[in-house]
Amino acid sequence: MGSVTHLEQDTARLRLVVKVGTSTLTRTRGSLNLQNMERLTRTLADLKGMGHEVILVSSGAIGIGTAKLRLEARPSLLRMKQAAAAVGQCTMMHIYDKLFSEYNRTVAQILLSGEDVDSQVRAEHLRNTFTSLLELGVIPVVNENDSVSSAEIETGRCKVLGDNDTLSAMVARLVRADLLVLFSDIDGLYDADPRQNPKAKLIHTVTTVTPALRAMAGGAGTWRGTGGMATKLNAAELAMEAGIDMVIANGARMEDLYGIVAGEDIGTRFIGRQKGELQ
C-alpha cells in the first residue's frame, strides 16, 4: 500500500470561506470560464464531503452580465453596471446550482449590502441564516448586492464593504470561520511585482501587515476585476484581527485547496491573532 497523501489525511474539520475573483471565473473576453468553475465546485463539494463547512464568495456578476448582454466593453455608467450585475447574478447562480447538483450539493444565494453587516440587528439575523444553512448541509454562495448597492462598483461609498476581498473577510468574521482563502490570478504576495521583476520572491508567511508590505501591493490586475493586492491586505487585517488565518493562492490551481486546508505551505498565509490576544 502506498503512502497516505494529504487528500486522505484526517484533518480537523474547518469552517472555510473561499473567495474567487472575476479573473478566475471569466476568460479574457468576459465569457464564463466553465473549466475553472467546474474544478472549483468539484473541489468545494469534495471538501464538504470531508466534513468541512464551506461558504463561497463569488465575484464575476458584472463581467458575466457584460458578456451575456453582448456588450462590447464593461459598462461605465453605474446604472448599466448594476443592470449587468443583475443579469450576471442570474446566470452565475444557474451555473453554480447545476454544477454543485452534479455532486449532490445544495447551494443558496446570499446577496449583501453594507447595511447588512454594519447593523448589529441585521448582522445577527444574517449570522443565524448562515448557521442554519450550514446545519442543513447547504453551501452558501455570497456576493455584494450590486444591483442596489454601489459600494463595490464605486469603491469608497461604504465604510464596511467596497470589494469582494473585504466582503469575504467580513463574512468570515460574521460566521466565525477558521480559514479564509482568496483565490486570485497570482500565487500570493511577493516582495516585488512578479510581472515586472522576474527576481520577485513569494512571501509564504505574514504575521503583521506592515507599511512595507503595503508598499509592495499594486493596483487591480485586470479590467475584469476591481480588487488588487491592496484590498487583499485590507481583508487580511480584518481576518487576522478576528483570529482567522487567511491565504492568498492562485485560482488556476483550485486543487491547492486540499493542501491549504491541511496547513501546507501554499501561497501566502496571514496568521490570525491567537485567541488569547483577542481578549
N, C-alpha and C positions, 0 to 999 in steps of 0.2 A: 504494500500500500504506500502510495506517495505521501509526501509531506503535506500538512494541512495549510491551505492558503488563507489569506486574510478574509476571503469571502466565506470561509467555513468556520471561522473563529466565533466563539460565543461572546460577542462584545456586549457591553452594557446597553440597555435599551435607552434610546435618547429621544427627546422631543426636538425635532430638527426643522429649521426653517431654511428653505432653499430659494434663492432669488436668481432668476435667469434674465439676462439682458436682451434687448432688442436685436443686437448684432449676432447673438447666438440663435435666436428664433427665426430670423429672416435672412434672406440672401441679399446680395448687393443691390438688386433692383427692388427690393422690398417684399418680394413674394415669400411665402412661408417656407422655412427650411424643415420639411417634414421628416427628413432623416434625423436631424438633431432632436426634434420634438418626440419622435418615436423612441430614441435612445434615452431621452430624459424620462419619459413616462415609464418605460420598462425598468429603469434603474430605481426610480422612486417607488414603483409598485413592488419591486423585489425587497427594498428596504422596509417597506410596510409589512411585507410578509415575514421579515426577520424580527418583527416585534417593535420597530421604531415607529414613533408618531411623526407624520410628515405634513408640513404646510408648504405650499408652493406660492411664491410671489413672482408673478409673471409680467414682464414688460411686453411691448410689441403691439398694443392695440392701434396706435396711430399709424405705425408703419404698415401693419396688416390691412387696416382700413384704406390707407392710401393706395395700396396695390389692388384691393378689392374693387374700389371705385374707379380704377383705371386712370388715376390722376398722374400727370407727368412728373410731379415732384411733391414732396411733403408740403402740405398747405402752410401758408404763412399767417393767415388770419386766424385768430383764436377760435371764432365760431366754426370755421371749417375744420380746424384741428379737432374740436370737440365732436363734430359730426363724423369725422373719420374714425375717432376713437369709439363712437357708438357702434359703427359698422364693424370695426375690427374686433371689439369685445365679443360680439355675437359669433363671428367666425372662429375666433380663438377658442372660446369655450366649447363650441361644437366639436372642434378637433380634439381638444383635451378629453371631453366626455367620451368620444369614440375610441381614442387610443387607450385611455385608462380602463374602459369597459372590456377591452380585449384581454386585460389581465385581471378581470373580475374585481376592479376597484371602482368605488363610487366617489365622485367629486362634487364639490359645492362651490359656487361663486360668491365671493365677498368683495364688494366694491366699497372703498373707504374714502372719506373726505377728512380734511384736517380736524373738523369739529368732532368727528367720531372718536378720535384718540386723545383730543385735548380736553374734552369734557369728562369729568370723573364719572358721572352717571352713565353716559354713553359708553365709555370705555369698559365699565363693569358689565354692562349688558353684552358688549362685544366679546369680552373675555368668556362670559358664560356661553355664548354661541359657539366660540371656538372649542371650549371644553366639551360641550355636548356633541359637536361634530366629531371630535377625536374619539370620544367614548363610543360613538356609533361606527367607528372604523372608516370615517369619511376623510378624504384628502381635500382640505380647503384650498382653493385657488384664489389668490388675492391680487388686487390691483387698485390703484387710486382711481376714484370715480371721475375720470377725465371729462365725461360728458356734462358734469355740473360743477366741477372744481377746476380752477385754473392754476392751482398751486404747483402741479408738476409741469404743466405746459409752459407757464410763465413763471419760472422759478423765482422764489423770493417773496411771493404774495402771501405765504402762510408760514407762521413761525414753527409749525410742527412738521409738516411734510414738505414736499417740493421735488422729490425724485424717488424712484423705487428703491434705491440703495437705502435712503433714510427710512422709507416706508417699511422695508424688510426688518430694519433694526427696531423700529417701533413695534412691529408685530411680534418680534422675538421677545422684546421686553414685556409686552402685554400678556403673552401666553406663557411667560417664564420658561423659555426654551433653554435647552442645554447647549445648542450649537446653531450658529448661523453661517451659511455658506453662500457667498456671492460668486456666481459664475460670470465671467467676463470674456473678452477676446484677448486676454493677456494672462500669462502664467501666475502673476502675482505682483507684489510691489518690488520694484527694482531700485537700485541706488542711482540710476540714471534712466533716461528714456531708451529702452532697448531697440526701438525703431530707428533711432538716430545714432546710438552708441553701441556698437557690437560688443564692447567690453563690459556692458552693464551687467551687474550681478543681482541675482534674485535674493531678496531678504526673506529668510524662512520663518523667523520668529520675531514678533514685536510685543513688547510688554508695556510700552508707553508711546502714545502718539505725540511726537515732539515737533517743534518748529522745523527742525532739519528734515524730518520725514515729510512734512507738508511741502517743503521746498522741492522735494522730488516729485510731487504729484503734478501731473499735467492736466490738460483740458479733456473734453469729451473726445472719444476715439473716432467715431464715425457720425455721419449725418443721421443714421438710423436711431442712435441713442442720445439721451440727454445727459447721462452721467459720465464722469471721468473718475480718475483716481482720487481726486479731492473729495468727491461725495462719498466714496468708499471709506476714506479715512474718517469722515464725519460719522458714518454708520458704525465704524469700528469703535469710536469713542463711546457712542451710545450703548453698544453691546457690552464693551469691556466694563463700563461703569455699573452695569447690571449683573456683572459676574458671568457673562456669556462669552465663550470663545467664538471668534469669527474667522473664517478662512476665505481668502480670495484665490480662486483657481480658474483654470481655462475651461470654458464651456465646450471646447472642441473635444474634450475627454470626459464625458459625463460619468464614465465608469470609475473615475478617480474618487467619486463619492464614497465608494466602499472603503477605500483606504483612508479617506478623510475622517469618516465616522469611526474607524478603528484607531485613529490617532496617528496615522503615518505622516511623515514629513513631506507633505504635498502642498504646493502653493505657498502662500504667506498666511501664517496663523497668528492672529492677535489674541493674546492671552487675557481672558476675563479676570477681573479682580477676585481674589479669594473671598469666600463668603464672610469670613471674619472681618475683612477690611470694609465690608459694606455696612457694618453696624454703625 
